[in-house]
Amino acid sequence: MTINVAVLLVVVVIVLALGVLIAPTPVGEGIVNILGQLASGATQADR
């Protein structure tokens, strides 16, 4: 459980970092949107 939380935090940090770099492009916005949905889905399933 603790490992999953740590991995999730690392993924969030990476997604945010990539989001800042890629977000100005339409493709980047799509990718960030999809990853955001996956992250929120994983968070809800974890509860």
mmCIF file of the C-alpha atoms, coordinates in Angstrom:
data_MODEL
# 
_entry.id   MODEL 
# 
loop_
_atom_site.group_PDB 
_atom_site.id 
_atom_site.type_symbol 
_atom_site.label_atom_id 
_atom_site.label_alt_id 
_atom_site.label_comp_id 
_atom_site.label_asym_id 
_atom_site.label_entity_id 
_atom_site.label_seq_id 
_atom_site.pdbx_PDB_ins_code 
_atom_site.Cartn_x 
_atom_site.Cartn_y 
_atom_site.Cartn_z 
_atom_site.occupancy 
_atom_site.B_iso_or_equiv 
_atom_site.pdbx_formal_charge 
_atom_site.auth_seq_id 
_atom_site.auth_comp_id 
_atom_site.auth_asym_id 
_atom_site.auth_atom_id 
_atom_site.pdbx_PDB_model_num 
ATOM 1  C CA . MET A 1 1  ? 0.000   0.000  0.000   1.00 0.00 ? 1  MET A CA 1 
ATOM 2  C CA . THR A 1 2  ? 2.770   2.412  0.958   1.00 0.00 ? 2  THR A CA 1 
ATOM 3  C CA . ILE A 1 3  ? 4.663   1.524  -2.228  1.00 0.00 ? 3  ILE A CA 1 
ATOM 4  C CA . ASN A 1 4  ? 1.590   2.291  -4.332  1.00 0.00 ? 4  ASN A CA 1 
ATOM 5  C CA . VAL A 1 5  ? 1.238   5.718  -2.723  1.00 0.00 ? 5  VAL A CA 1 
ATOM 6  C CA . ALA A 1 6  ? 4.921   6.478  -3.314  1.00 0.00 ? 6  ALA A CA 1 
ATOM 7  C CA . VAL A 1 7  ? 4.681   5.396  -6.955  1.00 0.00 ? 7  VAL A CA 1 
ATOM 8  C CA . LEU A 1 8  ? 1.534   7.483  -7.410  1.00 0.00 ? 8  LEU A CA 1 
ATOM 9  C CA . LEU A 1 9  ? 3.298   10.551 -5.991  1.00 0.00 ? 9  LEU A CA 1 
ATOM 10 C CA . VAL A 1 10 ? 6.274   10.033 -8.319  1.00 0.00 ? 10 VAL A CA 1 
ATOM 11 C CA . VAL A 1 11 ? 3.953   9.637  -11.311 1.00 0.00 ? 11 VAL A CA 1 
ATOM 12 C CA . VAL A 1 12 ? 2.075   12.814 -10.368 1.00 0.00 ? 12 VAL A CA 1 
ATOM 13 C CA . VAL A 1 13 ? 5.343   14.766 -10.118 1.00 0.00 ? 13 VAL A CA 1 
ATOM 14 C CA . ILE A 1 14 ? 6.510   13.448 -13.507 1.00 0.00 ? 14 ILE A CA 1 
ATOM 15 C CA . VAL A 1 15 ? 3.145   14.211 -15.126 1.00 0.00 ? 15 VAL A CA 1 
ATOM 16 C CA . LEU A 1 16 ? 3.198   17.751 -13.729 1.00 0.00 ? 16 LEU A CA 1 
ATOM 17 C CA . ALA A 1 17 ? 6.764   18.274 -14.967 1.00 0.00 ? 17 ALA A CA 1 
ATOM 18 C CA . LEU A 1 18 ? 5.909   16.955 -18.430 1.00 0.00 ? 18 LEU A CA 1 
ATOM 19 C CA . GLY A 1 19 ? 2.680   18.942 -18.381 1.00 0.00 ? 19 GLY A CA 1 
ATOM 20 C CA . VAL A 1 20 ? 4.583   22.188 -17.891 1.00 0.00 ? 20 VAL A CA 1 
ATOM 21 C CA . LEU A 1 21 ? 6.876   21.324 -20.812 1.00 0.00 ? 21 LEU A CA 1 
ATOM 22 C CA . ILE A 1 22 ? 4.276   19.893 -23.226 1.00 0.00 ? 22 ILE A CA 1 
ATOM 23 C CA . ALA A 1 23 ? 1.061   21.692 -22.202 1.00 0.00 ? 23 ALA A CA 1 
ATOM 24 C CA . PRO A 1 24 ? 1.391   24.547 -24.770 1.00 0.00 ? 24 PRO A CA 1 
ATOM 25 C CA . THR A 1 25 ? 0.784   22.031 -27.578 1.00 0.00 ? 25 THR A CA 1 
ATOM 26 C CA . PRO A 1 26 ? -2.674  20.521 -28.325 1.00 0.00 ? 26 PRO A CA 1 
ATOM 27 C CA . VAL A 1 27 ? -1.176  17.020 -28.231 1.00 0.00 ? 27 VAL A CA 1 
ATOM 28 C CA . GLY A 1 28 ? 0.328   17.764 -24.834 1.00 0.00 ? 28 GLY A CA 1 
ATOM 29 C CA . GLU A 1 29 ? -3.046  18.938 -23.525 1.00 0.00 ? 29 GLU A CA 1 
ATOM 30 C CA . GLY A 1 30 ? -4.653  15.684 -24.711 1.00 0.00 ? 30 GLY A CA 1 
ATOM 31 C CA . ILE A 1 31 ? -1.963  13.561 -23.092 1.00 0.00 ? 31 ILE A CA 1 
ATOM 32 C CA . VAL A 1 32 ? -2.159  15.483 -19.812 1.00 0.00 ? 32 VAL A CA 1 
ATOM 33 C CA . ASN A 1 33 ? -5.956  15.175 -19.853 1.00 0.00 ? 33 ASN A CA 1 
ATOM 34 C CA . ILE A 1 34 ? -5.805  11.389 -20.364 1.00 0.00 ? 34 ILE A CA 1 
ATOM 35 C CA . LEU A 1 35 ? -3.141  10.935 -17.679 1.00 0.00 ? 35 LEU A CA 1 
ATOM 36 C CA . GLY A 1 36 ? -5.194  13.106 -15.338 1.00 0.00 ? 36 GLY A CA 1 
ATOM 37 C CA . GLN A 1 37 ? -8.237  10.905 -15.844 1.00 0.00 ? 37 GLN A CA 1 
ATOM 38 C CA . LEU A 1 38 ? -6.171  7.760  -15.240 1.00 0.00 ? 38 LEU A CA 1 
ATOM 39 C CA . ALA A 1 39 ? -4.628  9.248  -12.099 1.00 0.00 ? 39 ALA A CA 1 
ATOM 40 C CA . SER A 1 40 ? -8.008  10.302 -10.697 1.00 0.00 ? 40 SER A CA 1 
ATOM 41 C CA . GLY A 1 41 ? -9.447  6.868  -11.519 1.00 0.00 ? 41 GLY A CA 1 
ATOM 42 C CA . ALA A 1 42 ? -6.567  5.134  -9.718  1.00 0.00 ? 42 ALA A CA 1 
ATOM 43 C CA . THR A 1 43 ? -6.999  7.433  -6.722  1.00 0.00 ? 43 THR A CA 1 
ATOM 44 C CA . GLN A 1 44 ? -10.729 6.710  -6.483  1.00 0.00 ? 44 GLN A CA 1 
ATOM 45 C CA . ALA A 1 45 ? -10.162 2.951  -6.852  1.00 0.00 ? 45 ALA A CA 1 
ATOM 46 C CA . ASP A 1 46 ? -7.549  3.069  -4.087  1.00 0.00 ? 46 ASP A CA 1 
ATOM 47 C CA . ARG A 1 47 ? -10.048 4.313  -1.506  1.00 0.00 ? 47 ARG A CA 1 
# 
